[in-house]
């Protein structure tokens, strides 16, 4: 029987634990987390088989160790691993979204019984914590693996086998490749979204109605700014060099746009927007990636008592789980609209069909 230790039972750690537990035979899952309530929840809802009271004890019991903690804490655990007198070989992986720092720590590992394979399951949720754990969270997501030097192919295959139940697409990259690509499509967009919000804040005193107008497209393009600030602070500083480089490039890009507007270069602006549209339209439709996807439905509802209840009731009767709802007072090309957010594309399509069958006008964004 393979024994797996999951260190850190937040959203990612608990979801991996749940997936392994329910898709792999002959696996025993140990869980370790500083938060007793988290451990109690994981045991109560069968996300782990047993908890351990120390990291060292869990490592000794396990064959495979998954470090699902913030980057700075993961590095500390790697340093501790290196100092342990281990009785047998351990395959160790992590889930950090910045790999440069992690793989730098991996190069310092000298313990002959530690085999390190960097990992990054590129999926997430708009909810956090053990309560949000889902065994299907990583389905169809890209799962990046970065083997440390001298890691054998058989070790990578063992890791893939353990995680095969996630139904992820495994990709082998270097740390540099990973950090550059995730920086441009995930980390930097988060920084941009936060800067757009700050720009609105700066103008709010002069124009108090801004928050009302921001209920439309502005709210959509800045949604990722609502993510966990402490988590993202860690990511930004761990990938600091890339962030600084991207900011410099972004400033140059905005200077180029500014120059086109200042000199009334209308055709150039049209071409600039067309290029962006073509590239954006050719992106894969709703594939899981570095930024969690939103599956929204926009429903025209009458402004009278009971209308919201009717829509929610239809979703409940068809086993569609709603993660969020909002009445949009103002939205481009739409008025009096209820936005319903669900977890999957299948639920989105089912919800659309059910609502249309009940004579609701429904729109979804492709």
Buried (B, 14 or more C-beta within 10 A) or exposed (E): EBBBBBBBBBBBBBBBBBBBBEBBEEBBBBBBBEBEEBBEBBBEEEBBBEBBEEBBEBBBBBBBBBBBBBBEBBBBBBEEBBEBEBEEEBBBBBBBBBBBBBBEBBEEBEBEBBBBBBBBBBBBBBBBBBEBBBBBBBBBBBBBBBBBEEBEEEBBEBBBEBBBBBBBBBBEBBBEBBBBBBBBBBBBBBBBBBEBBEEBEEEEEEEEEBEEBBBBEBBBEBBBBEBEEEBBEBBBEBBEEBBEBBBEEBEEEEEEBEEBEEEEBEEBEEEBEEEEEEEEEEEEEBEBBBBBBBBBBBBBBEEEEEBBEEBBEBBEEEEBEBBEBEEBEBBEEBEBBBBBBBBBBEBBBBBBEBBEEEEBEBEEEE
